[in-house]
Amino acid sequence: MSPELALPGVDGIDHNSVVTVVLASFATLIYYNAIELIILCLATFKRRGSLYFWCLLIASTSLIPNTSGYIILFFRPEVSRFAAITLVIIGWCGAVTGHSLVLWSRLNFVVHNTRLLNGLLVLIIVDAILLHIPTSVLLYGTVSPNESIAHTFDIGYGIAERIQLVGFCIQEAILSGIYVWETAKLLRLRPERRHHRILAQLLAMNVVVLIIDVAVVIVEYAGFYAVQVMFKPVAYSIKLKLEYAVLGRLVQIAQGGSSAASGPFETVPSSSACDSRLNGICLLGNELHGIERQASKRPTPVDAG
């Protein structure tokens, strides 16, 4: 294997090195964040039938097998490498595409263009097929006991790893950008100054996410493979935590930005109390509080005068 991919091997890591300390610190942080995210997800949603809930839960849970696979790969050479790679791939697919589906399902609350939503879903599915499958096959090949075969797959994997990393970053940037744009359009319905503050907060959160993605890409292209693969789940755990901050801003929009509530999910108006363009956000609030959706929308009174 190449020097950077030799890290998964038996002699790849000096167990007294600074890299080992960094990897152990990342692993501890990932496990802590993953458990916290799972508890937060289960505690936040009172009704758990929505795609948004399940995408959040799956993406959060997937951080655990992904990290466990790399720990086995780096530090437990006596364990089957193929078993470790299987854990890595299961967690990687669940966390990365799961996070993209979180972003897409969140868009359903603010976007009313079905064609756009369907097109974005197709993009996520196509990217998952084109980026996950070849990279997974190549990754399995890098741990082949045949050194010649492993070297050949190693070269291909080094290329595919960089392509998929940039590809998924671009996909998430597109989904986040559309969300900010559509939310800005909704906030024009309520032009009070506090809604400009909500928009500024949303923009700041998305800038933080973009910086995290760029940092992951930089670490990858710098050649620090072991650090990158452990830093990536740290990045996704942070992005998933930010998702709850975004969730709070969404509910604030449905509340009219009221500052009276003691928390981001305190007072959620019923669907009938919402502007028609905010119905999706109101239904999200109902998911958080376990309020049953109304069978039909109440008719809007018409002034006969």
RODO-2510 file (C-alpha; in nm, 4 decimals, decimal comma):
residues 305
     n   res          X          Y          Z
     1     m     0,0000     0,0000     0,0000
     2     s     0,0976     0,3619    -0,0380
     3     p     0,2335     0,5406     0,2709
     4     e    -0,0937     0,7148     0,3461
     5     l    -0,2996     0,3974     0,3070
     6     a    -0,0430     0,1898     0,4939
     7     l    -0,1994     0,3338     0,8082
     8     p    -0,4714     0,0684     0,8197
     9     g    -0,2062    -0,2023     0,8204
    10     v    -0,0504    -0,3865     1,1098
    11     d     0,2594    -0,1681     1,1164
    12     g     0,0912     0,1474     0,9893
    13     i     0,0716     0,3507     1,3106
    14     d     0,3285     0,4128     1,5808
    15     h     0,1187     0,3643     1,8936
    16     n     0,3318     0,6192     2,0770
    17     s     0,2900     0,8884     1,8142
    18     v     0,0970     1,2140     1,8306
    19     v    -0,1288     1,0804     1,5534
    20     t    -0,2466     0,8035     1,7863
    21     v    -0,3439     1,0583     2,0513
    22     v    -0,5285     1,2665     1,7908
    23     l    -0,7170     0,9628     1,6582
    24     a    -0,8113     0,8497     2,0095
    25     s    -0,9347     1,2006     2,0918
    26     f    -1,1423     1,2127     1,7733
    27     a    -1,2899     0,8686     1,8441
    28     t    -1,3907     0,9697     2,1976
    29     l    -1,5529     1,2893     2,0685
    30     i    -1,7399     1,1004     1,7949
    31     y    -1,8823     0,8421     2,0357
    32     y    -1,9888     1,1155     2,2786
    33     n    -2,1517     1,3263     2,0068
    34     a    -2,3228     1,0237     1,8482
    35     i    -2,4797     0,9121     2,1777
    36     e    -2,5846     1,2700     2,2543
    37     l    -2,7371     1,3089     1,9059
    38     i    -2,9345     0,9840     1,9383
    39     i    -3,0732     1,0879     2,2782
    40     l    -3,1489     1,4389     2,1501
    41     c    -3,3293     1,2995     1,8462
    42     l    -3,5456     1,0644     2,0523
    43     a    -3,6197     1,3333     2,3117
    44     t    -3,6961     1,6128     2,0634
    45     f    -3,9470     1,4350     1,8391
    46     k    -4,2662     1,3218     2,0109
    47     r    -4,4068     1,1784     1,6890
    48     r    -4,1530     0,9674     1,5052
    49     g    -4,3106     0,8883     1,1724
    50     s    -4,1486     1,1570     0,9588
    51     l    -3,8650     1,1017     0,7125
    52     y    -3,6788     1,3900     0,8768
    53     f    -3,6734     1,2102     1,2137
    54     w    -3,5537     0,8796     1,0692
    55     c    -3,2836     1,0428     0,8568
    56     l    -3,1533     1,2274     1,1634
    57     l    -3,1570     0,9090     1,3713
    58     i    -2,9874     0,6928     1,1060
    59     a    -2,7203     0,9536     1,0274
    60     s    -2,6432     0,9948     1,3996
    61     t    -2,6318     0,6188     1,4663
    62     s    -2,4099     0,5530     1,1633
    63     l    -2,1247     0,7495     1,3194
    64     i    -2,0686     0,4637     1,5651
    65     p    -1,9972     0,1739     1,3223
    66     n    -1,7915     0,4027     1,0975
    67     t    -1,5625     0,5033     1,3820
    68     s    -1,5505     0,1501     1,5255
    69     g    -1,4413     0,0126     1,1882
    70     y    -1,1486     0,2532     1,1640
    71     i    -1,0426     0,1863     1,5239
    72     i    -1,0294    -0,1862     1,4458
    73     l    -0,8480    -0,1180     1,1183
    74     f    -0,5852     0,1053     1,2760
    75     f    -0,5302    -0,0529     1,6158
    76     r    -0,6522    -0,4157     1,6068
    77     p    -0,4679    -0,5841     1,3176
    78     e    -0,5570    -0,9320     1,4462
    79     v    -0,9243    -0,8678     1,3616
    80     s    -1,0362    -0,9353     1,0030
    81     r    -0,9757    -0,6285     0,7879
    82     f    -1,2762    -0,7159     0,5749
    83     a    -1,4995    -0,7052     0,8844
    84     a    -1,3542    -0,3671     0,9783
    85     i    -1,4053    -0,2316     0,6253
    86     t    -1,7673    -0,3528     0,6319
    87     l    -1,8313    -0,1484     0,9489
    88     v    -1,6583     0,1519     0,7913
    89     i    -1,8696     0,1362     0,4746
    90     i    -2,2012     0,0833     0,6555
    91     g    -2,1329     0,3803     0,8797
    92     w    -1,9951     0,5948     0,5986
    93     c    -2,2983     0,5421     0,3725
    94     g    -2,5435     0,5987     0,6579
    95     a    -2,3734     0,9146     0,7822
    96     v    -2,2920     1,0834     0,4503
    97     t    -2,5989     1,0031     0,2398
    98     g    -2,8074     1,0060     0,5598
    99     h    -2,6984     1,3651     0,6223
   100     s    -2,7833     1,4621     0,2643
   101     l    -3,1295     1,3105     0,3153
   102     v    -3,1613     1,5115     0,6373
   103     l    -3,0959     1,8270     0,4352
   104     w    -3,3386     1,7146     0,1629
   105     s    -3,6182     1,6193     0,4038
   106     r    -3,5738     1,9539     0,5794
   107     l    -3,6218     2,1257     0,2421
   108     n    -3,9705     1,9720     0,2259
   109     f    -4,0748     2,2090     0,5049
   110     v    -3,9860     2,5251     0,3125
   111     v    -3,9914     2,4317    -0,0586
   112     h    -4,3218     2,3854    -0,2407
   113     n    -4,1766     2,3062    -0,5837
   114     t    -4,2293     1,9312    -0,6247
   115     r    -4,0178     1,9137    -0,9391
   116     l    -3,7219     2,0727    -0,7580
   117     l    -3,7565     1,8362    -0,4606
   118     n    -3,7785     1,5310    -0,6865
   119     g    -3,4776     1,6475    -0,8866
   120     l    -3,2705     1,6902    -0,5697
   121     l    -3,3734     1,3442    -0,4478
   122     v    -3,2621     1,1950    -0,7801
   123     l    -2,9308     1,3803    -0,7416
   124     i    -2,8779     1,2258    -0,3954
   125     i    -2,9605     0,8754    -0,5202
   126     v    -2,7382     0,9041    -0,8290
   127     d    -2,4488     1,0443    -0,6251
   128     a    -2,4880     0,7627    -0,3720
   129     i    -2,4652     0,5027    -0,6493
   130     l    -2,1786     0,6682    -0,8369
   131     l    -1,9708     0,7620    -0,5324
   132     h    -2,0438     0,5008    -0,2665
   133     i    -2,0301     0,1804    -0,4706
   134     p    -1,6996     0,2262    -0,6617
   135     t    -1,5246     0,3657    -0,3533
   136     s    -1,6493     0,0745    -0,1413
   137     v    -1,5306    -0,1857    -0,3911
   138     l    -1,1895    -0,0199    -0,4157
   139     l    -1,1620     0,0046    -0,0371
   140     y    -1,2242    -0,3690    -0,0012
   141     g    -0,9548    -0,4271    -0,2605
   142     t    -0,6937    -0,2302    -0,0635
   143     v    -0,7025    -0,4888     0,2168
   144     s    -0,6558    -0,7865    -0,0146
   145     p    -0,3905    -1,0349     0,1106
   146     n    -0,2420    -1,0290    -0,2408
   147     e     0,0000    -0,7359    -0,2380
   148     s    -0,0134    -0,6839    -0,6143
   149     i    -0,3938    -0,6644    -0,6133
   150     a    -0,3929    -0,4463    -0,3025
   151     h    -0,1507    -0,2009    -0,4648
   152     t    -0,3649    -0,1759    -0,7791
   153     f    -0,6808    -0,1091    -0,5765
   154     d    -0,4846     0,1293    -0,3559
   155     i    -0,4137     0,3598    -0,6504
   156     g    -0,7782     0,3582    -0,7595
   157     y    -0,9026     0,4137    -0,4065
   158     g    -0,6761     0,7145    -0,3566
   159     i    -0,8392     0,8788    -0,6591
   160     a    -1,1966     0,7727    -0,5778
   161     e    -1,1640     0,8881    -0,2155
   162     r    -1,0849     1,2427    -0,3213
   163     i    -1,3560     1,2504    -0,5875
   164     q    -1,6295     1,1286    -0,3519
   165     l    -1,5209     1,3705    -0,0790
   166     v    -1,5485     1,6736    -0,3078
   167     g    -1,8655     1,5358    -0,4707
   168     f    -2,0544     1,4991    -0,1447
   169     c    -1,9346     1,8401    -0,0250
   170     i    -2,0735     2,0030    -0,3399
   171     q    -2,4019     1,8137    -0,2997
   172     e    -2,4446     1,9319     0,0585
   173     a    -2,3540     2,2881    -0,0377
   174     i    -2,6284     2,2841    -0,3046
   175     l    -2,8897     2,1522    -0,0586
   176     s    -2,7912     2,4045     0,2090
   177     g    -2,7839     2,6923    -0,0391
   178     i    -3,1354     2,6173    -0,1641
   179     y    -3,2566     2,5951     0,1951
   180     v    -3,1175     2,9393     0,2845
   181     w    -3,2628     3,0898    -0,0348
   182     e    -3,6101     2,9451     0,0225
   183     t    -3,6085     3,0387     0,3910
   184     a    -3,5161     3,3955     0,2989
   185     k    -3,8190     3,4043     0,0686
   186     l    -4,0439     3,2827     0,3514
   187     l    -3,9063     3,5429     0,5903
   188     r    -4,0134     3,8155     0,3482
   189     l    -4,3680     3,7243     0,4504
   190     r    -4,2779     3,8583     0,7954
   191     p    -4,0430     4,1523     0,7420
   192     e    -3,9886     4,2344     1,1115
   193     r    -3,6308     4,2992     1,2177
   194     r    -3,6145     3,9831     1,4326
   195     h    -3,6638     3,7717     1,1207
   196     h    -3,3581     3,9302     0,9630
   197     r    -3,1703     3,8124     1,2719
   198     i    -3,2993     3,4566     1,2167
   199     l    -3,1804     3,4696     0,8550
   200     a    -2,8389     3,5956     0,9668
   201     q    -2,8159     3,3055     1,2132
   202     l    -2,9053     3,0541     0,9422
   203     l    -2,6440     3,2013     0,7101
   204     a    -2,3836     3,1841     0,9870
   205     m    -2,4634     2,8169     1,0521
   206     n    -2,4267     2,7318     0,6850
   207     v    -2,0960     2,9196     0,6665
   208     v    -1,9714     2,7109     0,9614
   209     v    -2,0776     2,3920     0,7803
   210     l    -1,8985     2,5087     0,4638
   211     i    -1,5802     2,5795     0,6625
   212     i    -1,5975     2,2302     0,8159
   213     d    -1,6343     2,0722     0,4697
   214     v    -1,3390     2,2708     0,3345
   215     a    -1,1291     2,1661     0,6363
   216     v    -1,2053     1,7976     0,5664
   217     v    -1,1040     1,8382     0,2012
   218     i    -0,7813     2,0188     0,2967
   219     v    -0,6813     1,7450     0,5428
   220     e    -0,7505     1,4809     0,2756
   221     y    -0,5458     1,6536     0,0066
   222     a    -0,2646     1,7182     0,2553
   223     g    -0,2152     1,3415     0,2691
   224     f    -0,3195     1,2788     0,6306
   225     y    -0,5444     0,9835     0,5541
   226     a    -0,5847     0,8478     0,9075
   227     v    -0,6565     1,1927     1,0499
   228     q    -0,9019     1,2730     0,7688
   229     v    -1,1095     0,9571     0,8038
   230     m    -1,1485     1,0175     1,1791
   231     f    -1,1997     1,3913     1,1438
   232     k    -1,4781     1,3387     0,8892
   233     p    -1,7216     1,1747     1,1389
   234     v    -1,6324     1,4504     1,3871
   235     a    -1,7351     1,7004     1,1189
   236     y    -2,0623     1,5185     1,0518
   237     s    -2,1436     1,4998     1,4221
   238     i    -2,0966     1,8775     1,4453
   239     k    -2,3131     1,9321     1,1356
   240     l    -2,5871     1,7132     1,2830
   241     k    -2,5745     1,9130     1,6060
   242     l    -2,6110     2,2318     1,4044
   243     e    -2,9197     2,0724     1,2468
   244     y    -3,1025     2,1116     1,5780
   245     a    -3,0109     2,4793     1,5874
   246     v    -3,1556     2,5121     1,2357
   247     l    -3,4620     2,3222     1,3548
   248     g    -3,5070     2,5768     1,6304
   249     r    -3,4912     2,8622     1,3800
   250     l    -3,7548     2,6912     1,1641
   251     v    -3,9943     2,6693     1,4555
   252     q    -3,9189     3,0322     1,5412
   253     i    -4,0309     3,1284     1,1923
   254     a    -4,3597     2,9425     1,2450
   255     q    -4,3988     3,1168     1,5817
   256     g    -4,3493     3,4539     1,4199
   257     g    -4,0110     3,4905     1,5877
   258     s    -4,1690     3,5317     1,9287
   259     s    -3,9174     3,5780     2,2050
   260     a    -4,1676     3,4836     2,4691
   261     a    -4,1000     3,1152     2,4381
   262     s    -3,8473     2,9776     2,6815
   263     g    -3,7005     2,7389     2,4260
   264     p    -3,6860     2,6831     2,0497
   265     f    -3,9648     2,4223     2,0489
   266     e    -4,1993     2,5697     2,3090
   267     t    -4,5044     2,7150     2,1341
   268     v    -4,5990     2,5783     1,7950
   269     p    -4,9072     2,7119     1,6176
   270     s    -5,1553     2,4756     1,4605
   271     s    -5,1527     2,4345     1,0843
   272     s    -5,4704     2,6368     1,0526
   273     a    -5,3043     2,9338     1,2236
   274     c    -5,0211     2,9439     0,9719
   275     d    -4,9771     3,1252     0,6478
   276     s    -5,0319     2,8655     0,3746
   277     r    -4,6637     2,8885     0,2755
   278     l    -4,5618     2,8051     0,6338
   279     n    -4,7758     2,4923     0,6662
   280     g    -4,4729     2,2646     0,6260
   281     i    -4,2940     2,4280     0,9186
   282     c    -4,6072     2,4123     1,1318
   283     l    -4,6402     2,0405     1,0600
   284     l    -4,2785     2,0013     1,1681
   285     g    -4,3675     2,1716     1,4946
   286     n    -4,6540     1,9270     1,5355
   287     e    -4,4080     1,6390     1,4903
   288     l    -4,2025     1,7796     1,7769
   289     h    -4,5021     1,8038     2,0077
   290     g    -4,6960     1,4947     1,9014
   291     i    -4,9906     1,6994     1,7754
   292     e    -5,2013     1,5060     1,5269
   293     r    -5,2246     1,6550     1,1813
   294     q    -5,5638     1,7870     1,0915
   295     a    -5,7565     1,5791     0,8397
   296     s    -5,8292     1,8823     0,6323
   297     k    -5,7307     2,2449     0,6309
   298     r    -5,9931     2,4818     0,7617
   299     p    -6,1342     2,7050     0,4904
   300     t    -6,0182     3,0652     0,4985
   301     p    -6,3078     3,3040     0,5701
   302     v    -6,4007     3,5206     0,2721
   303     d    -6,5120     3,8760     0,3189
   304     a    -6,8424     3,9001     0,1386
   305     g    -6,8386     4,2748     0,1588
***
